[in-house]
């Protein structure tokens, strides 16, 4: 009770209270405590081009060797499985935008991300369709990008020109058909994008078709190189 009274007397009021870890429920703790990050976010070897988990010593997966994707680099913080599917799901689908900071910190701690952020001139969040943005009320990728590099985010430069259905589980040909032509660079921003080092920021990468189409659109507009940062990547291999 003595500790509780001290928090209640704090000038910041309830905002000074320590938080509970979302995963282990330990209190007081960070929203994503250090123990849970160490336990559930092991540093896996991932393909440098698509962030798919690969065996140790492998730099680029076979699919990316056969058909190199338009992004020069792709980095993912964690695999799309519990507890991260729960944490990201709350942030992405349930309006818990207060998780933006802890999740951004998780991504920033990923090997290679600090260097990628330092080298990038612009961060572009993966855009949402008007329909999905109206349903959700916010773009999680934009919240994430603003936490990563607030002074270099340009949310309106890459546009999503039409709504596309979920891609997971669809054959490759159908995935590609769904996203073909779904992105466009704002004509007013095209000249300023040319020759710039760009990072595309997204929350979850599943099949990768949307990320590849967006990266190809940016490359066609003259951005070079185009890298990708994502919070989570599915583990199962997918045909590019």
C-alpha angles and dihedrals in degrees: 000000000000091000091046092052090050091055091047090053092049112116091234091056117200092356087070092060115109116247132237121244108254092217109040095020091227114159133236095027144112116286087256104023124217093245093055093045090052093046101042104029105058116171105253127192105253136184107266092222104043105012093236112153110257135176118281112278095028114117101180127023122238094251092056091047090053095043113015111213121231093249116086093209139011124192127186128187100207145356119266098254138098128335094019094048087057095046095044091042091057091048096043104037107019101049097248093146091161086082091068093091098047092045092048089051089052090054093044090056091057113109111260096017096098090052092047091050092048092052097045121096095191138024116206119190117221102261124233127220116258089248095054093042090053091050095048101031096219141042111242091200090058092050089051095047092050090054092049099049113352096182097053104047119117107183097177101050097082113048132194105221099191143014117262128195121243111287103206115115096012123124116260095253092052093047091053092046092051095055100033108124092359093126134057136176114239104255090224090058099041096093092049091049096055113108094002126135105240136190118200110210124205137161105226130011113202116154092000094222094119093046091050093049091048092048091048090051091053092047091050088054090055103262109145127212108014117195130181132222120191132172096219138016128195113243101218115096116248128196109249 
